[in-house]
Amino acid sequence: MSTLTVEGLGLRYGGVRAVHDVAFSVAAGEAVGIIGANGAGKTSTLKAIMGLAPRTAAVLRYGERDLNRTPAHQVVRAGIGYVPEGRHVFPGLSVENNLLLGAYTRSWRRISFDQVYGLFPVLAEMRHRLAGALSGGQQQMLAIGRALMSQPRLILLDEPSMGLSPKLVEDILAVLKRLNEDGTAILLVEQNAKLTFEVTTRSLVMENGEIAMTGTSQALRGDPKVRRIYLGL
Amino acid sequence: MQVFLQTLVGGIGFGAVYALVAMGFSIVYRTMGLVNFAHGSVVMIGAYTASTFSMAGRLPFPLAIAVAIVVTGLVGLIIERVLRPLEGRDFDLMLIGTIGFGTVLEALAILIWGATGHAVPSPVAAAPVDILGIRIRTYSLVVIVVAAAATVLLALFLQRTKRGVAMQAAAMDPQAATAVGIHVGRSNAIAFAIGAGLAALAGGLIGPMLYVSPTMGGSLGIKGFAAAIIGGFGNIPGAILGGLAFGILDSFAAGTFQGYSELVVFVVFAVAIMIRPTGIFGERTVNRA
């Protein structure tokens, strides 16, 4: 069973410090949330873990795998799936090809779409459509489905609720809960704190690139300080 | 009527070669967003390699072209490897780097083959074939068939193979492609090698139609580039259509305007691009996400 361990994580864009000295861990099968206002460093934290941005870290490992020494395109092979902010599906390719690319690290010979089509039946209907022609909600489902195709044991999600209708947010929420119940660990980054608290057992609150608070989602839900950090009062 | 059809087929023959050059430009552009200004020179190296191996090396013509494809493919890999550290950092320097490589390749060609160039005999019987009363150069038909076959192969590779689909993904969204496990640098290298291979095929095929010289890359490169632009840059069907349009226009202009034909062709090109700046298949509407 693998634990994601992060210690002393830092990331800069040019001279700007986006993330500084962040430490946390996600145990196997656990669901952890990172909440915070715009520009708090949540997205940068995920990108740093995935190796998609130049970062420094004292410890960055997933189970046996030292992510500090893992090139970005190998991170998925460690068992980590990534749903980027703003979906980032491959617009000019069909839904099915997008899903196949999610399984890029596996053999395509005996690939099954059953799990993804089971979670998101609409994707099965749209499988020959170009991903760029889907609605925002469908693209979000496709982005999650694509990440699942690698059969990850840990999935990093960046703002999956962004720009979706309340109904769709509910659907996504249900899927995330189901995945977690089936044993997939989740690291969920959100501005939508309410959604985060419903899915996760533990959460971090980020502010100005650092972790301002940590606690169980239950406790943070009622904490007035969380509101203060959020609204910047 | 007969003259018209003969001019048309001749134009399609040249157009097929321009299409190959344009496809080389396009495949590198759509994967890396980079215009490879060394492409014309790679065509020239391909033409020299193919003609040298078939004339001096006495290899059969198809085999000589295969050798040329391998040689220029390696050249493409070298260019990509040298430019890779600049990828995503300094785009202007990458462009200038490709211009530099073009100059280097031209100088290399002069060192190896001399500055004067040579003529290449046609690899097939010179007698034209008679189809429904129209006399067509046999070699034009060969060129059209080979170019069409290469195009079909490339399309199958991009649409049906795992590597091809991954290359398209890397072109559309390098970060998302990296996150699903695609080595984007390797994908770019393959695009460069395929582009160079297409250049060699174009160069090898056009050798017997033109005179092979160190400066031939300039005009072929410009025409292929223009063909890619008119088709919608980065779009493969567009490159084919643009190449054919250019070849046909070229051959009719040559018959009517003789010495001014190049001028006429490029004026038409400039007007077309002013009317439709995205080219025939401008992809702007597809990339919605």
HADDOCK unambig.tbl for C-alpha pairs under 7 A between the chains (distance, minus, plus):
assign (segid A and resid 52 and name CA) (segid B and resid 175 and name CA) 6.86 0.50 0.50
assign (segid A and resid 72 and name CA) (segid B and resid 178 and name CA) 6.37 0.50 0.50
assign (segid A and resid 72 and name CA) (segid B and resid 179 and name CA) 6.84 0.50 0.50
assign (segid A and resid 73 and name CA) (segid B and resid 178 and name CA) 4.77 0.50 0.50
assign (segid A and resid 73 and name CA) (segid B and resid 179 and name CA) 5.88 0.50 0.50
assign (segid A and resid 73 and name CA) (segid B and resid 180 and name CA) 6.96 0.50 0.50
assign (segid A and resid 73 and name CA) (segid B and resid 181 and name CA) 4.26 0.50 0.50
assign (segid A and resid 73 and name CA) (segid B and resid 182 and name CA) 5.71 0.50 0.50
assign (segid A and resid 73 and name CA) (segid B and resid 183 and name CA) 5.76 0.50 0.50
assign (segid A and resid 74 and name CA) (segid B and resid 181 and name CA) 5.82 0.50 0.50
assign (segid A and resid 76 and name CA) (segid B and resid 179 and name CA) 6.48 0.50 0.50
assign (segid A and resid 76 and name CA) (segid B and resid 180 and name CA) 6.14 0.50 0.50
assign (segid A and resid 76 and name CA) (segid B and resid 181 and name CA) 5.88 0.50 0.50
assign (segid A and resid 82 and name CA) (segid B and resid 179 and name CA) 6.59 0.50 0.50
assign (segid A and resid 88 and name CA) (segid B and resid 176 and name CA) 6.42 0.50 0.50
assign (segid A and resid 90 and name CA) (segid B and resid 169 and name CA) 5.98 0.50 0.50
assign (segid A and resid 90 and name CA) (segid B and resid 172 and name CA) 6.13 0.50 0.50
assign (segid A and resid 90 and name CA) (segid B and resid 173 and name CA) 6.58 0.50 0.50
assign (segid A and resid 91 and name CA) (segid B and resid 287 and name CA) 5.78 0.50 0.50
assign (segid A and resid 91 and name CA) (segid B and resid 288 and name CA) 6.88 0.50 0.50
assign (segid A and resid 91 and name CA) (segid B and resid 289 and name CA) 6.15 0.50 0.50
assign (segid A and resid 92 and name CA) (segid B and resid 286 and name CA) 6.54 0.50 0.50
assign (segid A and resid 92 and name CA) (segid B and resid 287 and name CA) 6.51 0.50 0.50
assign (segid A and resid 101 and name CA) (segid B and resid 166 and name CA) 6.78 0.50 0.50
assign (segid A and resid 101 and name CA) (segid B and resid 180 and name CA) 6.77 0.50 0.50
assign (segid A and resid 102 and name CA) (segid B and resid 180 and name CA) 5.48 0.50 0.50
assign (segid A and resid 104 and name CA) (segid B and resid 180 and name CA) 6.43 0.50 0.50
assign (segid A and resid 104 and name CA) (segid B and resid 181 and name CA) 6.41 0.50 0.50
assign (segid A and resid 105 and name CA) (segid B and resid 181 and name CA) 6.23 0.50 0.50
assign (segid A and resid 132 and name CA) (segid B and resid 286 and name CA) 6.71 0.50 0.50
assign (segid A and resid 132 and name CA) (segid B and resid 287 and name CA) 6.22 0.50 0.50
assign (segid A and resid 132 and name CA) (segid B and resid 288 and name CA) 5.43 0.50 0.50
assign (segid A and resid 132 and name CA) (segid B and resid 289 and name CA) 5.46 0.50 0.50
